[in-house]
Amino acid sequence: MIIGICGGTGSGKTTVARRILENVNEEFVVYLPQDSYYRNLGDMPLTLRHHINFDHPDALDNDLFANHLRALRAGEGIEMPIYDYTTHTRKPETKSLAAKPIVIVEGILIFNDARLREAMDVKIFVETADDLRFIRRLKRDISERGRSVDSVINQYLETVRPMHQQFVEPSKRYADVIIPEGGYNEVGIDLITGKIRAQIDIELAKAIGDK
């Protein structure tokens, strides 16, 4: 089962994914964030990298992302890229991920690519008020990605907000489930967790039957 969790920046989709992982045995789940699949800009001068629109689908290597989803679906392991947000480049090392019964895919633009959508068995959209999303992004980019307040605000106004309106918000129509308030929605988390556990039970029963 491949579960897609989409939503705007700062919506709480990563929190939803982590809550699910906390409530389900991680032995059966692999987590795949779309943020790891930004294109490598190592050949571009650093001053130009900061002007790339990272909220547009073209900023992502969805060819590799789709290939990795197909591999996991087929029971094959992958080497997930590790992205450095301060330099906008991929690190030389990768993260080895083994195939598991449940794959959680998370990102702001995962519903915009038909190949990714078609690979998902369950599509979840996390919906949160714009002001809360902006505050969360501001705090995250300053503390985790070495950004200044002005640069975060400028990026939000120039690309994040318009790209959200153009690509992210319209993609909500593809969702099977919409969860307001992200990781704070206990009922939504419980419903998703229950479905995952049911699928794990099915996989375990199959494994026992094959033996």
N, C-alpha and C positions, 0 to 999 in steps of 0.2 A: 504494500500500500504506500503510495506517494501522496503526502499531504502538503499542499501549498498554502503558505501564510503570507498574505499581501497586506499592504496598507501604506499610508504616507509616512514620510520620515518623522520619527518620534511618536508614532501612533501607539507603540507598545507591542508590535508584532514579535520582536525579539524576546520580550518578556513572556508573551504567550508561548513561544517555542520552549523557553527555559522552564516554564511552569509545567508544560506537558512532559518534558524530560524528567522533571522532579517526581512526577506522579506515575511515570511508567518506567519499568526496568530498562535502563539505558543499554543493557546487553542486546536489546532487540531493536534499537533505534539508532539511525545515523542522521546527523544534522548537517544540512548543506546551505550556508548563507550565500545569497547572490552577490553580496558585497565582495566575496573572495574572487569573483570573476570579472572585476574591472579590467579593462585592457591595460597591458603593460606600456607605460609611456616613457620608459627608460631612454629611448633614443631622442626624446624631445627635451629642449632646454627647460630647466626647472621653472623659469619665469613664465613660460608658455603653458606649462602643465596646470598652473593655478587658474588659467582662464578656460579650461575645458569644461563643458557642460556635463557634469557627472550625473545629472538627473534625467538625461536623455537616453533612450534605449541604445543608441549607437555607442555609448561609453562602455557598454558591457560586451564581453565575449560570450554571447549566447550559443555560438556554435560549440564551443568547448563545454559549456554548461549542459546543453542538450545531450551531447555525447556521453557525459558523465552520468546523467540521469538514465540514459539507455543502458549503460554498463551496469549500474546498480540494479536496475530492473531485471537484468539478465543474470544477476548473481555474481557479478565481477567487481573486484575492488577498484578504486581509483586513487589518483594522486591529486588532491585538491590544492589549487594555488594558495599561497599566503600573500596577501596584499598589504603593502606598507602605505598607509593613508597620508603620512607626512611627506613622502617623496613621490607618491602616485606611481609606484613601481611594484612589480612582483618580486618577492624575495627569491633567491636561488633555490632554497629548500621548499619542499611541498609537504603536505600532511596526508599520510596514508589512511584511507578509509575503507574498511571492509564492508561488503554488502550485508545488509540486515533486513529483516522482514518489513520494518517501517522506515521510510525516508521522510524527513521533515525538510521542506524547502522554504526558505524565507527571503523576502526582498520586496522592494517598492515597485519593481517592474516585472515581476514574474508572470503576471497575467497578460502582458502585452505581446508575448511571443507565443504563437499558436503551438509551436513544438513543445514548449514547456507546459502550456495548459493541457494539451492532449495527454501528456505523461502523468498528469495528476488525477488521483482518484477522488480526492476531496479538496475543494478550494475554499479557503477562509479569508475573509476581508476584515481587517481590524480597523474600526472607525473611531476617531478621536477628534475633539474640537481643534481647530487650527491654532488657537493661541497656546494650548497645552503642547501641541506638537512642536511649535517653534521654540518654546522655552526649553523643552527637553533636548532639542537639537543644539541649541545654543550652549547649554551646559555640557553636553557630550563633546562637541567639537573643541571647546576650550580646554577641557580637562583631559581628553583622550587623544586629540589629534593636533594639539599645539596651535590652534587657530586663535586669532584676535577677535574681539567682539565685533569690530567694524567689518572684518572680512566675512564673518558668519552672517551678519545682517545684510551686507551687500549681495552675497551669494543667494540668500533666501529670496530677496526681492527680484534679483535679475534672472535666476534660473529655477530655484527650488519651487517657489510658489507657482509660476506659470507652467512648469513641467508637471506639477501635481495636478493642476487643472486640466492640462491637455492629455496626460497619459494615465496617471494613477487613479484619480477619481472616476473617470469613465470606465476603467477596467473592473470596477466594483460589480458591473452587470454580469460578469462571469462567475461570481462567487456562488457557492452552494450555501454558505453560512456567513452571516455578518455579525461580528462581535463588537458591540460598543464598549469603549473604555478598556480594551485590551486585557492585560494581565490581571486587572482588578475585577473582571467579570467571572466570578466563581462558577456560576451556572454554565456559562459557555465553555469554560475550561473543563468542567466535569463531564459535559456532554461529549466533547472531543476525546477526552481521556478514555471515557467508556467505550467509544467506538474503536479506539486503538487497542485497548485491552481485549476486546472481542476478536479483533483481527489476529492478535498474537495468540489467543487461545485456539483459533482455527489453524494457524501455522503449526503450533505445537501438536495439535491432534493429527495433522497430516504427517508430521515428522515421526510420531509414534506409530501411526498406521503403516508408514513405509518400512519401519523396522520389523 
